[in-house]
Amino acid sequence: MKTLEKISGFMGSTFAVWVILFAVLSFIFPSGFTWIAPYIVPLLGIIMFGMGLSLSKDDFKEVARRPKDVGIGVAAQFVIMPLLAFALAMLLPVSNEVAAGVILVGCCPGGTSSNVMTYLSKGDTALSVAITAVSTLLAPLVTPVLVLLFASEWMPVSAGSLFFSIVKIVLIPILLGLLVKWMFGSKAEAGVKALPLVSVIAIVAIVAAVVGVNQEKIAETGALIFAIVVLHNVLGYGVGYGLGKLFGMEAPKQRAVSIEVGMQNSGLGATLATTHFSPLAAVPSAIFSVWHNISGPILATIFRKQKEQEESEAEQISA
């Protein structure tokens, strides 16, 4: 078990490397990864089951203890990123499929990797986990409505179909994870230690499948999609941070909201796009998954150094 924990920890800490590596490999050798495409839905279900296993009573107590902070973070998640996605799709010359895909990933809840990035940035990790949990549990209701509102100009949207898909691949696996944890207690805790390994393998497989299936289209329009994804992500960080300041949040909370807003559940975006729109519509989510695993550690490092500088200046003043 200790060996498994070490492997799992290593895979979790080098997540970005594996995502980038297999995205490149699937672009060069697409036929080696296209066979994964039919398994995208169950792979995401496994990730969400793991999220359910990892949630604790303290995470839900955090929501009750700080409803205002969590509410600001969740509202920011479901307002800022969809609006930014809609603006980018309107302003930049992209196909209908790509526009719908950009909006879809913008309407998804926060990704679990945001919690790790918040921790590394010396942000409010408990707040980040609470925002991720609440936004994910609200996704079956909120995401379909937002996609219908913003993406229907480019492609037909069935909010009802999206709702049932998100319930099936997000809500039910999370609830099953919570149930297993409640029933088996400490025995289930042992499985949590292997979650980073399982999650990395699953998300890497999803990204590789999407890139492999869309290799030709990515070769044609990949640079433009990448530019949109980078803008979307970076603007999300910036506007999220500014919103935290606007509401008078303390610096650790500002960092948590910034990262939570900027980092999306791109695995969910890719799965929904593949199921309800087209393979090409999943490309923005796949590229988002690669990019935010590069930008997240960079931003966490900037925030951490900012925090260390503040602490150093405070020590000098007190001395």
N, C-alpha and C positions, 0 to 999 in steps of 0.2 A: 504493500500500500504506500509506503514511503517513497518508493521508486516512482510509482504512478503520480504521487503528489509533486515530486521534483520535475517530472516530465511535463505535467500539467502546468506547473508554475512557469517553467521555461517557455512553453508554447504561448501562455498568456502574456508574458512580458515581451515576447518577440512577435506578437500578433501582426503588427504592421508589415514586418518583413515577409511573413508567409502570404499575406494577402497580395502584396505587390509581386512577389515571386510567381505565384500561381496565376495571377492576372496576366503577367507577361508570357508565361509558358502557354496558357490557353490561347493567347493571341497568336503565338508562333505555331503552335500545334493544336488547332481547334478541334480536330477530329478526336483527339485524346480525351476531351472533356465534355463534348456535347451529350454523351450518354447520361450525364448527371441530371440534365434538364428535367426529366419526368419526376425526379426525386426532390425538387426544390421545396415543395409544400411540406412533406414530412420532415425535411431537414430543419426548416424554420420551426416546425412544431416541437422538435427536440430542443432547440435553443430556448423556446418559450417555456417548455417544461422545466428546464434547468433554472430559468429565472424564478419560476414558482417555488422550486426547492430552495433557492437562495434567499427568498424573502423571509423576514422574521417579524415577530410582534412589534419589535422596536420601530421597524420601518413604518408601520401603520400608526403607532403611537406618535411618531414624528409629525404625521399629517394632522392629528388632533391637537398636538402641542403647538404647532406653528401653521395654522390654516392660511393665514395671510401670505406668508412667504411661499408656501407650496402653491397657493392659488395664483400668485403672480407668475411663478415659474411655469405652471401648466398653461395659463392663459397666453403667456409670451410664446410658448412652444407652438400653440395652435393658431396664433394670430400672425406672428412675425414671419415664420418660414413659409406659410402658404401665400402671404401677400408678396414676399420677395420673389417667390417662384413664379407667381402670376405676372409680376412686373417684368421679370427677365424673359419669360416666354413671349410677352407682348412686344418687348423692345428688340429682341435678337432674332435673326432669321433662321428659325429651326422648323423642322417638319412637324406635322400634327402629332405624330407618335412621340417625338422627343419632348415637345411642349407638354403633353399629357404626363409623360414620365417625370419631368422636372417638377411639375405640380404635385404629382402623387407622392414623391419622396418628401416634398415640402409639407405635405399634410399628414405624414406619419408621426408617431410619438417619438420621444427621445430614445437613443440607443443606449444599451447597457454599458458600452465602453466609455460613455460620458462620466460614469461614476468613478472609473479608474483614473481618467484624466483630471477630474476634480480633486481627487485625493493627491495626485502627483503635483497639482498646482497649489497645494495647501489651501484649497477652497473648502467650503462647507459640504463635506461628503454626505453627511446624513440628509441634508436638504436635497442634494442631487439624487440620491437613491429614492427619496420620497416622491420627487417630481417625476422621475422615470416610471415608478410604479403606478402613480395615479394617471399619468398621461397614457400609459399602456393599457390600463384597465378601461379608460374612457374611449380608447381608439375605435372599438366597434361602432360606437354611436357618432363620434365626432369626425373621424376620418372620412367615412362615406359622404357625409353632408358637405364637408369642405371640398372634396374632389368633385362632387356634383356641381357645387357653386362655382369653382374656378376652372375646371378642366372641360366642362361640357361644350365650351366654345370650339374645342379642337377635336374631341372624340365623343361618341355616345357613352354615357355613364349610367350604370345601373347601381344606384345607392343601395338597393336591397341586396343585390348579389355581393357587393363589397362588404356589407354588414355581415352576411352569413359566412363569407370567407374569413373575415377577421375573427369572428366568434370561433370558427373551427380551428384556425391555425395559430391564434394568439390566446384568446380568453380561456378556452377549454383546456389547452395544455398547461397554462399557468395555474388554473384552479386544480387540475390533477396534481401538479407539483406541490401545491399547498396542502392538498389532501394527503398525499404520500408522506410529506414531512410531519403532518399532524398525527398520522397513524403510526409511523415507525420511529419518530423522534430521533434519537442519537444515531440509529442505524442509517437513517436518511442523510444525516449530517456527513457521514463518511463519503457518500456519493457526491456531495457538494464540492469536495476537494478535487474531483476529477472534471468539474464543469468547465474550467478554462480550456482544457484539452478538447472536450467534446464541442464546445462553442466555436473554437478556432477552426476545427476540421469542418464543421457544418457551414460556417459563413464563408470560408475559403472555397468550399465546394460550390456554394451558390454563386459566388462571384465568378469562379472559373467557368461554370456552366453558361452564365449569361454572356460573358466575353466570348467564349467559344462559339456559341450559337450566332452571335452578331459580329463575328470577326470582320467580314467584308464591309459592313455598314460602319463599324468603328474606324476602319482604315480610311473611309471616305469622309466622315464627319466627326471623328473622335476629338480633334483639336478644339472644335467649337463647343462640343458637349463638355469637354474638360474645363474650358474657360467658364462656361455657365455654372458648372458644379463648384468650381473654386470661388467664384463671385458669391454664389448662394451661401456657401459655408462660411466664408470670411465675413460677409455682411451679417449673417446670423450671429456670429460671435460678437461683432461690434455693436449691433443694435441691442442684443441681449444684455451686454455689459452696460450700455447706456441706460437701458430701462431699469436695471438694478440700481444705478446711481440716482435716476429720476425718483424712484420710490424710497430713497434714503436708506437703502440696505447697506450693511457693513461690507467691507472689502471681501471677506471670504464668501459671503452670500452672492455678491456681484460676480465673482469668478464662477460659482456654481451655476448661476442663471445663464451666464455667457456661454459656458461649455454645453450646458443642457440644451439651450436653444440651437446652437450651431451644429450639434452632432445628432443625426437622425438614425432611426431604425431602418437602415438602408436594405437590410435583408427582407424586411416586410415589404418595402417598396418594390424590390425586384420580384418578389413572389406575387404580389397583387398585379403588377404590370404584366408579368408573363401570363397570368391566369385570365385577366379581364381585358387587357388591351392588345399588346403585341410584343414579340421578343425585343424589338427595337426600343419600345417604351421602358424596358427594364434596364437599358444601358445607363441612363443617368444615375440610377440607384447603385449599379455595380461600380461605376466610376466614383460615386460619392463614398462608397465603402472603402475604396482604395485611398482616396484623397484625405478623408477625415482621419484616417489612421496615420497620416503624415502630418496634417495640420494640428491635430489634437496634441500630440507630444510637444510640438513646437510652441503652441500657445501655453501649455502647462509649464514648460520651462521658463517662458517669459513671465508668467504670473508668479512662479516660485521665486525667481530672482527678484521680482518686484517686492514680494513679501519679505525676503531676506534683507533687502536694502532698507525697507521700512523698519524692521526689527533692529538693524544695525544703527540706524539714525536715532531710534528711540533710546537705545542703550547709551549712545553718546550724549544725548540730552540729559538723561537721568544721571550720568556720571558727572 
